[in-house]
Amino acid sequence: MATRDYSKLSGEDRAFGNWLAGFTAGEGTFGLYLAPTTVRGTDYWRRSASFRIGVRLDDFPVIEKVREFLGCGQILRVEERREGN
């Protein structure tokens, strides 16, 4: 997917970005992770970041639109967990 200059968004894209900020506040999470790692005898901290949004399966088109807007991402389907299973 192409890189995007977010400082030059159209009015429609800016409105979607504002909607996405609110949607993320309710349904999303950001994560930063550090993990100690050793490669070829050298210790270092592996860093990673994630942005996740959790929705029901019937909201799948919304997530596709978000991925299209951001120009990156991976959509994973996670089976619903029920109590007692």
matplotlib code that plots the C-alpha trace (Angstrom):
import matplotlib.pyplot as plt

x = [0.0, 1.2, 2.7, 0.4, 1.1, -1.5, -0.8, -2.5, -5.8, -8.9, -12.0, -13.6, -10.4, -10.0, -13.5, -12.8, -9.7, -11.7, -14.2, -11.4, -10.0, -13.3, -13.9, -10.4, -11.1, -14.0, -12.9, -9.1, -5.8, -2.2, 0.6, 4.3, 6.3, 9.9, 11.3, 14.9, 16.5, 19.9, 21.3, 24.7, 25.7, 24.6, 21.8, 19.4, 15.7, 13.4, 10.8, 7.4, 4.2, 0.7, -2.6, -5.7, -9.4, -11.8, -15.3, -17.9, -17.8, -20.7, -18.5, -15.8, -16.4, -15.6, -12.2, -11.5, -12.2, -9.8, -7.1, -7.6, -7.5, -4.3, -2.6, -1.3, -2.4, -3.5, -7.0, -7.3, -10.4, -10.5, -13.2, -15.6, -14.8, -17.8, -17.8, -17.4, -15.4]
y = [0.0, 3.5, 6.0, 8.9, 12.6, 13.1, 16.8, 17.2, 15.4, 16.4, 17.6, 14.2, 12.3, 14.7, 14.0, 10.3, 10.8, 12.6, 9.8, 7.2, 9.0, 8.7, 5.1, 4.2, 5.8, 3.4, 0.2, 0.4, 0.0, 1.0, -1.2, -0.7, -3.8, -4.5, -8.0, -9.0, -10.8, -12.3, -12.6, -14.0, -13.5, -9.9, -8.8, -6.1, -5.1, -6.0, -3.2, -3.5, -1.5, -2.4, -0.6, -2.9, -2.4, -5.0, -5.2, -7.8, -9.7, -7.7, -4.6, -6.1, -3.5, -0.7, -2.3, -2.7, 1.0, 1.9, -0.2, 1.5, 4.9, 4.2, 2.5, -0.4, -3.2, -6.7, -7.9, -11.0, -12.8, -14.1, -16.5, -15.2, -16.5, -17.6, -18.2, -21.9, -22.7]
z = [0.0, -0.8, 1.7, 2.4, 3.4, 6.1, 6.3, 3.0, 3.6, 1.7, 3.7, 3.4, 4.5, 7.4, 8.5, 8.3, 10.3, 13.0, 13.0, 13.2, 16.3, 18.1, 16.9, 18.1, 21.5, 22.0, 20.1, 19.7, 21.5, 21.0, 22.3, 22.7, 23.6, 24.7, 24.9, 25.8, 23.0, 22.3, 18.7, 18.1, 21.7, 21.8, 24.2, 23.1, 23.5, 20.6, 20.1, 18.5, 18.3, 17.4, 16.8, 17.2, 16.7, 17.9, 16.3, 15.5, 12.3, 10.8, 11.1, 8.9, 6.1, 8.6, 9.3, 5.6, 5.2, 8.0, 6.5, 3.1, 4.8, 6.7, 3.8, 5.9, 8.2, 8.6, 9.3, 11.5, 12.4, 16.0, 17.0, 19.7, 23.1, 25.2, 29.0, 29.8, 26.7]

ax = plt.figure().add_subplot(projection="3d")
ax.plot(x, y, z, "-o")
ax.set_aspect("equal")
plt.show()
